[in-house]
Amino acid sequence: MPLPRVLVRDLEPAVIQRLKLRAQQHKRSLEAELRVILRHAAGVDMQPALEELKRIQADFHGRTFSDSTELIRQDRQR
C-alpha cells in the first residue's frame, strides 16, 4: 500500500531557500528534511526507531561485505 502524499503550494522562495539550507546543514535532501520537520511538528517520536538503527549499525560495525554485483548479474541471466 503506497504512503499518502502531500503537496504544499505557494511557498515563498525565501522559505524554500531557508529549508534547502537547513537540509544541507543536516546533510539531507530537502524532502528528507521536510519529513523530519513534519514528524516533529506532528509530535511523532522517532527516537525509538533511531535507537534501533544505532543498535543495528553497531551489530555490523567493522564488518565488510562482498560485492554482490556478480551474483546479481548471474541471477538476471537465468
Buried (B, 14 or more C-beta within 10 A) or exposed (E): EEEEEEEEEEEEEEEEEEBEEBBEEEEBEBEEBBBBEEEEEEEEEEEEEEEEEEEEEEEEEEEEEEEEEEEEEEEEEE
